[in-house]
Amino acid sequence: MSFENILVERDGAVTIITLNRPKVLNALNGQTLDELSVAFEAIASDPETRAVVVTGSGDKSFVAGADINELAVQTPVGGRDHARKGQRLFDRIERLGKPVIAAVNGFALGGGCELAMCCTIRLAADSARFGQPEINLGIIPGYGGSQRLPRLVGRGRAQELLLTGDMISAAEAYRIGLVNRVVPAADLMAEARTLAQTLASKAPVAVRYILDAVASGADMAFADAEDHEATLFGLVSTTDDMREGTRAFLEKRKATFTGK
């Protein structure tokens, strides 16, 4: 696939997507959202891709937010449609059924922070900065930020970040639970690739069911979520991967999973 605003690279079972608009700090415009949608739909149907890494080009920015030139001329109807477009994409990433690692290499602001939050795991360079500064433009987050941020860091802390528009450091993002790990900037992509390869080596069906159980269960009553988990446990027990995994354990060897 050929794109203008993103780069797509294969590394074995890992696909790496790089937001590539460095002159505007990788800001998300409509075309970039479209290209990401196409790329993730292809990844969803590609059995060879078992994990994904998302990062930004350059060393300054992961994604510095939505493209302000587009936002400045939004109409009410157009604004809602634009928000729903971003939400559908980010929901698709969250529900991809494959782990998606955000390798946050710099500014992750507004839509960039929202993109990181919809990923499965977030790794941050020690130089990264996070924030939802929409309030400073007289607007609100539109790609799910007002919903994912409280679920990740708690309602009180989320409301403070949303209402002040303050940027926080990678260390603070780690402290409040917004990111999983902070690493030296020079080591970020190596760490992300290593983690992605580790996740890609796991049983694909079990990975998909774990992600389903977590995402679906978050919106269910606990008893219903447990029932959903039990159903998925029953389904995964029918797989070749389950038989291979248990046999390999008993035979004291490394399992080879096929996704069946």
ChimeraX attribute file (.defattr): number of C-alpha atoms within 10 A of each C-alpha:
attribute: neighborCount
match mode: 1-to-1
recipient: residues
	/A:1	8
	/A:2	9
	/A:3	14
	/A:4	11
	/A:5	20
	/A:6	21
	/A:7	20
	/A:8	16
	/A:9	12
	/A:10	12
	/A:11	12
	/A:12	12
	/A:13	16
	/A:14	24
	/A:15	22
	/A:16	23
	/A:17	21
	/A:18	21
	/A:19	26
	/A:20	23
	/A:21	20
	/A:22	18
	/A:23	9
	/A:24	13
	/A:25	23
	/A:26	29
	/A:27	26
	/A:28	27
	/A:29	20
	/A:30	14
	/A:31	13
	/A:32	21
	/A:33	19
	/A:34	15
	/A:35	19
	/A:36	24
	/A:37	19
	/A:38	14
	/A:39	19
	/A:40	17
	/A:41	15
	/A:42	13
	/A:43	19
	/A:44	17
	/A:45	10
	/A:46	10
	/A:47	12
	/A:48	15
	/A:49	20
	/A:50	27
	/A:51	27
	/A:52	30
	/A:53	24
	/A:54	23
	/A:55	27
	/A:56	29
	/A:57	21
	/A:58	17
	/A:59	17
	/A:60	19
	/A:61	27
	/A:62	34
	/A:63	32
	/A:64	25
	/A:65	26
	/A:66	24
	/A:67	17
	/A:68	13
	/A:69	9
	/A:70	13
	/A:71	15
	/A:72	10
	/A:73	10
	/A:74	14
	/A:75	11
	/A:76	9
	/A:77	8
	/A:78	12
	/A:79	16
	/A:80	12
	/A:81	13
	/A:82	20
	/A:83	14
	/A:84	15
	/A:85	18
	/A:86	24
	/A:87	19
	/A:88	14
	/A:89	21
	/A:90	24
	/A:91	16
	/A:92	16
	/A:93	23
	/A:94	20
	/A:95	20
	/A:96	22
	/A:97	21
	/A:98	25
	/A:99	24
	/A:100	26
	/A:101	24
	/A:102	26
	/A:103	30
	/A:104	34
	/A:105	28
	/A:106	26
	/A:107	27
	/A:108	31
	/A:109	27
	/A:110	27
	/A:111	28
	/A:112	26
	/A:113	27
	/A:114	28
	/A:115	27
	/A:116	28
	/A:117	23
	/A:118	25
	/A:119	22
	/A:120	19
	/A:121	20
	/A:122	23
	/A:123	26
	/A:124	32
	/A:125	24
	/A:126	20
	/A:127	19
	/A:128	26
	/A:129	25
	/A:130	30
	/A:131	24
	/A:132	28
	/A:133	23
	/A:134	21
	/A:135	16
	/A:136	13
	/A:137	11
	/A:138	7
	/A:139	10
	/A:140	16
	/A:141	19
	/A:142	21
	/A:143	26
	/A:144	20
	/A:145	23
	/A:146	17
	/A:147	14
	/A:148	15
	/A:149	23
	/A:150	17
	/A:151	14
	/A:152	15
	/A:153	18
	/A:154	14
	/A:155	13
	/A:156	10
	/A:157	13
	/A:158	20
	/A:159	15
	/A:160	11
	/A:161	19
	/A:162	23
	/A:163	14
	/A:164	14
	/A:165	19
	/A:166	16
	/A:167	17
	/A:168	17
	/A:169	17
	/A:170	24
	/A:171	20
	/A:172	14
	/A:173	21
	/A:174	18
	/A:175	13
	/A:176	14
	/A:177	15
	/A:178	25
	/A:179	23
	/A:180	14
	/A:181	20
	/A:182	21
	/A:183	19
	/A:184	14
	/A:185	18
	/A:186	12
	/A:187	12
	/A:188	21
	/A:189	22
	/A:190	12
	/A:191	16
	/A:192	25
	/A:193	20
	/A:194	13
	/A:195	16
	/A:196	24
	/A:197	18
	/A:198	12
	/A:199	21
	/A:200	22
	/A:201	15
	/A:202	19
	/A:203	22
	/A:204	23
	/A:205	22
	/A:206	20
	/A:207	18
	/A:208	19
	/A:209	19
	/A:210	17
	/A:211	19
	/A:212	20
	/A:213	20
	/A:214	12
	/A:215	14
	/A:216	15
	/A:217	18
	/A:218	12
	/A:219	10
	/A:220	12
	/A:221	10
	/A:222	11
	/A:223	10
	/A:224	13
	/A:225	18
	/A:226	14
	/A:227	14
	/A:228	17
	/A:229	19
	/A:230	13
	/A:231	14
	/A:232	18
	/A:233	15
	/A:234	11
	/A:235	13
	/A:236	18
	/A:237	13
	/A:238	11
	/A:239	17
	/A:240	15
	/A:241	22
	/A:242	19
	/A:243	15
	/A:244	17
	/A:245	19
	/A:246	12
	/A:247	14
	/A:248	14
	/A:249	12
	/A:250	9
	/A:251	10
	/A:252	9
	/A:253	10
	/A:254	11
	/A:255	19
	/A:256	13
	/A:257	18
	/A:258	15
	/A:259	18
	/A:260	12
